[in-house]
Amino acid sequence: MAHAVLENLFQPERLDELFERTAQKQYKRTLLFSSLVELMHTVVLGVEPTVYAAYRKRRHTLKVSDQAVYDKLDGMELGLSAALVKDSAQQAESVINELAARRDPWLPGYRVRILDGNHLSATEHRIEELRTTWAAPLPGKVLAVLEPETGLATEVFLTPDGHAQERSLLDAVLDTVQERDVWIADRNFCTLKFLFTIAKKLGFFVIRQHGTVKGKLCGRRVFKGEGPTGKIYEQTIAFVYEEKTYKLRRITIELNEATRDGDTSLHLLTNLPATVSAVQVADLYRQRWTIETLFLEVTTTLTCEIHTLCYPKAALFVFCLALVAANAVAVVKAALRAAHGEDQADKLSGYYMALEVKQVHEGMMIAVPPVCWEVFARMGTRRFAKTLKKIAAHVDLERYRKSPRGPKKPPPKKTRYQNGGHVSTHKLLTDREH
């Protein structure tokens, strides 16, 4: 199923057309954009351990040097990487709609969009300029948008500057705001310009208040109910922006347990109408962790960061390919929901699904050569969705069940650290028996 979805998302003609339409400076000679994407997605999926290993298997068909592949990666345009994610989401959404496998809307009548950032981890010191420093080389930052109804990463915003603030990308985010969008984000994105530009575009937001964003509280705080994480209150707050006064709802959650930062209360700013209750607003923000789960799967299950790719554009391109692979996984999960029901599909582990792709892919491609897979690339949306659902019906769900862990326990106290100290495990186990 995963390979069929990738064949459908990565149609060579469509990819090369996307390149022609989007690329500003890059050009194609012998190495096509579709060929580079096909090579790199095997690395992202863990089928190939390195870029060079993937190149060696394809060196006769690519007909370019390995240096040409690296040069193409190093010069990858950020706009092209972002367009690849958006294009994959549009295709995937069509298939999910045809499967009738969208999840129930979080807020009927609105389109919920979760915004969050991800910092790419440090690369190796391979570039000449990095060899004289011990400092960690950061290849860039990413903002991604997740639509919870489909589970798709629909937009991505990129900067090659590892020191840049996430807020520096907010102007690009604002260009995508549409009427009746509901943007959910953490306090890093709480700026008056971001909030009130969304409102001017007839959109809505649920964003945690940043300590530097000061307003004037109006009236008294009113108790509105209790949620899973604590008691919920509401109060009006006024802000002055561009010489105008705007009033928003401030939803406060008095937490049962403090956050990792030691906060005992959360303040959420929203311009949603009063018909959306304070408890609903708090619940919307609580579900923001969905995008954290996406980043976790992209980081731990897919190879979204290749530490040998030190050039920022190359590193960001690989991260975008991992998001495309995550969109492919979302289509697979949608097919499983359509065939087995949402409750059963939600119990499946992305880790075990990705593990099978890594273990089975090479043997499957020997048994079923690439030419046999071309039929999936040519399928229309309706036929493809029907085929996926048929395959999904045969999946043994027990093989891919999640293994939920129990509640975390505080770590036991350890003896004082001594450099070079050691113990005999056998003696400790013997003491346990007595």
N, C-alpha and C positions, 0 to 999 in steps of 0.2 A: 504493500500500500504506500509506504513512504517513497519508494523509488518511482512508482507510478505518478504520485503527486509532484515530485520534483521534475519528472519528465514533462508534465503538463505546465508547471510554472516556468520552467527553464527552456521553453521552445526556442531553438537557436535563431530562427528568423525574427521572432518577437524581440529577443535580446539585442540582436544586431540593429534592429529598427530603433529600439530604445536608445542605443548608443549614438546612432546617427542623429536622432532628434534632440538629444540632451548634451552630448559632449561639446565643449567650447574650444578646447585646444588639442585634445588628443585626436589621433586619427588611426585608422586601421590600415595595415599593409598586409602582412602575412598572418599575423596573430589576430584572430577575430575576438571580439569581446565575449561572445558566447562560448568560445573555447576556453578562455581564461576563467569564466564563471564555472564551467563544468569541472575544470581542474581543481579550482579552489573549494568547491562545495564538497568534494571528497575529503579534503583536509578538515573542513569544518565539521563534517559528520563523524570524523575519527576513522574513516575507512583507510586513509593514508596518514602516516605519522608526520610527514613534513611536506613542504612545498616541493622540495627537490625530488623526494620519492615519487610524488604524484607526477612530476614532470618526466622522470625517467621512463615511466610506463607509457607516456604519450609522446615521447620525443620524435618518433617516426611519423606520427600523424600531424603533430603541430608544425614540424619543419622549421622551427626556430631554435635558437640557443636558449639555455637556461637563463643567461643574462638578459635576454630579451623579455622573458617572462617577468623577472624581477624588476626590470625597467618599467614595464607596463604597470605593475603593481605600485611601484614607487610614485608614478605620475598619475595615479587614478584620481579623477576629479571628484570632489566632495558632492557636487550636484548630481553626478551620475550614480554614486553610491546611494544617496538618498532616494533618487528616482527608482532605483531597483527595488527598494523596500516598499515604496508606495505602489508600484506596479504589481508586485506580488500580492499585496493586500487586496487590491482591486480584483485580481483574478480569483484569489482564495475566497473572497466574500461572495462572489457569484456562485461558486460551487457550494458553499455553506448554505446560501439561500435556497439553492435547488434541492439540497438535502433536507430542507425544512428543519435545520438543526441549530438555529440561533437560540441562545439562552434567553430566559425571561428578562425583559428590560429591568434595570435597576430602578428607573424612574420613568414610568409610562408617559409618552408624549415628548420626551427629551432624548437627545443623543449624548450619552455619558462618554467623556474622554478623560483618561487618567494620564497625567504628565509627570515624568520623573527623569532624573539624570543618572548617568553612569560614568564613572571615571575609569578609563582604561588603565590597567596596571602597568608597571614599569617594564620596559623591554631590556634586552641585552645591550651591552655597550659596543655594538659592532661598527657603528658609523665612526669615522675618524674623529669627529668633534666630541664624541662621547668617551673616548678612550683615556682622557686625562682627568676624568672626574669620577668620584665615588657616588655622586648624587644619582638618584633614581631617574632615568629618562622617561618622561611621560609623553605618550604619543597623541593625546587628545582627549576630548570629552564628547559625550553624546546626550542629547535629550530624545526620548522616545515617547510616543503616544500610543496608548493601548485602548482598544474598544472592547469592553467586557462582554458584550453580547456575542461577539464572534471569537474573542480571544486573540485577535490579530493586532500586530504592531503596524499601525496604518501610516505613521509619519515618523521621520527621524530628522534631527537637526544636529549638525556636526561642526566642531571646531578643532583644528589641528593644534591649538595652543593648550598644552596641558595645564597652564596656570590660569587660563581664562575662567571667569565666573560663569556659572550656569545662566545667570540673568542676562549675560551678553547675547544669548540666543533667543531671548523672549520676543524681540521684534519680528523675527522669522516665524515664531509660533503664532503671533497675533495675525499674521497674514492668512492663516488657515482657519481662523475662527468663523463659524457660521451661526446663523440664527437658531436659537433653541439648543445650542450646545451647552453641556454642563461640564465645566473643567474642574477636575479634582487634583489638587497638588499640595505638596508640603510647604512649609513656611519659607523655604529658600526662594520660592517664586512669588512671594507676597510683596508686590510693589504696587503703588497707587496707579501707575501707568498701566500695568498689566490688568489690574482689576477693572478699572473704569473704561479701558479700551474694549475689553470683553463686553461690558455692559452697553457701550455705545453701538456695538455690532449686534445687539439684541441677544447676546449669549448670557450664560449664567456661570457661576463659579461657587465652589466650596473649597476654600483655601485656608490653611492654618495661619493665624496672625503672627507675623514676625515682630520681635520685640522692638525693632526700630520704626515700625509703622504705627504711629501714635494717632489716636482719635479721641473724641470726646464722648463719653458714655452719657446716654440720655435715659431718664426714667430709672425705674428699679429693675433689678434682675428677677425674673419669674421662673419658678420651677416648672418644668415641662414633662418630667417623667424620668425613668431610669432605664439605661441600656445595659448591655453586657459588660461594659467597662466602667460604668459609674453613673452618677446622677447628672442630669442634663438641665441646663438653665438657658434662658434667652434674654437678651437685652439689646436695645437699639444703640448703635454707635455712629457718630457723625465724623466725616473726613472732609477736609478742604483740599480740592485738587483743581488746578488751573482757575483759581479764584471763584470756584463754585463749591457749594456745600452738598455733599451726598450722604444719605443715610443708608446704612446696611444693617442686617441682622447679625448679631454676634452670639454664636452658640457656644456655651461653655460646658465642658465635660469635667466634672470633679472625679478624678480617677480613683478606682479602688486600689490600684497599685501604681507606684511611681514608674515613669519611663526610665530607660537606660541613662538618660541625661539627668534624672532626678526630678523631672517635672511632675507635679501632682495635679495639674489641670491643663486642659487644652482649650484654646480659644479659636473658633472657626468663624471666618467671615463669609457671608453669602448674600447674594441678591435674589435668591429664589423667592417666589411669592409665598405668602403665609399659608397657602393651601398645602405646601410641603412642610410638614411639621418639623420641629426641632429634633425630634427623635429620628426622623427619616434622614435629616441632614447629617446627624452624628453617625448614623449607620452607613451612609454613603462614604464618609471619610474613613470609617473603620475598614471598609472593603478595599481601600487604596492599596493594601498589601498585595493585591492581585498582580500589579506590575512588578513588585519586588520578586514574586514567584517567577515571572517571566525572565527577569534578569538572572535569577539564580539558575534556572534551567539552561539559559544561554551560556552561562559561565561554567557550570559544572557538568552538564550533559553534552553540550556542544562545545567545540573548540573555537570560541569566539575571540580568543587572544593568542596570537602566535608570537612568542617573545623574541623570535629571531627577526621579525619584520619591524625594523626600527623606524622606518620612515612613516610619519603620521598618516599620510593618505593611504598607504598600504594597510596599516593597522585598522584604520576606520572602515576601509572597504571590507576587510574580513569580518569585522563586527557586524556590518550591515548584512553580509551573507549569512551570518549566524541568525540574524533576525528573520531573514527570508526562510531559513530552515525551520525556525520556530513557527513561522506562518504555515509552513507545510505540515508541521506536527499538529497545528490547530485544525487543519483540514482533516487529518487522520482522526483526531479526537471527535470532530463533528460527525464523521462517517460512523464511528463507533456509537455515538449518541443516537444517531438515526437508526442503527441496527439493534442496539441493546438497551436503549433508554439512558437518560441523563444520569440517574443514580448509579448505574453500573459503570458507565464510562468514567465518571468522576473518581472512581476508586483505583484507576489505573495509574501506574507510575511512569513518568516521562523517562526516568533513568533506565528502567528495564526495557522500554520500547527502543530507546537509543542504543542500548547494549546489543539488542538483537540486530539492529542495522549494522553495527560495527562487525559483529561476528559472522553474519550471514551474507553480507553484501558481495564479497569477493567470490565465494562459491556460487552464489546465485547468478552472478554475471558470467561465470564460465558455463553454467548449465543453460542459462537463457541469455544469448548474446545480445549486444546493444541493438541490433537491427530489429529484434522482436519487440522492443519497448517503444519504438517510434509511433505505434498505433495510439499510445496514450497522449502523445504530444499533439496528434491530429484530432482527437476527440472533441466534440462540442461539449459545452457545459452540462447540458441535460444528460447526455449519454455517459459522460465521465462520472457525474454524481451517482447515477444509477449503478454503474460498474463498481464504484467504491463501496457503496452500501452493500452490494452483493458479496464482495470480498470480505467486508467487515463482519458480515453475519457468521463467517466461519472462524473468526478469531477466538482462541481459547483464552478467555479473560483471566483465568486463574494464573496464567503464566506471568501476567504483568501487574498483578495486584500490588498496591502500595503496602509497605510494612510500617504502619504507624508506631512511633515510639511512645513510651509512657511519659509522664511528666518529668521535667528535668529536676534533678536533685542537686543540692549544693555540693561542690567538691570537698572531699575531706581534707583536713589540715595535714600538711606534709612536714617532715622533719627539716631542719635547717639545711640549706644547700651547702655541700662541700665539694670542691673541685676534685675530680678523680675518685670520689667515693663510689662504692658499689655494695650490693647485697646479693645474697644467694636466694634465688627464687625458690629453689627446692626446700631450703630451711624455713622460709616463710610459709610455704604451703604445709609443711610438716607441723609447724606451730599451730596453724589453723585447725588441723585435725585433732589436736590435743586440747 
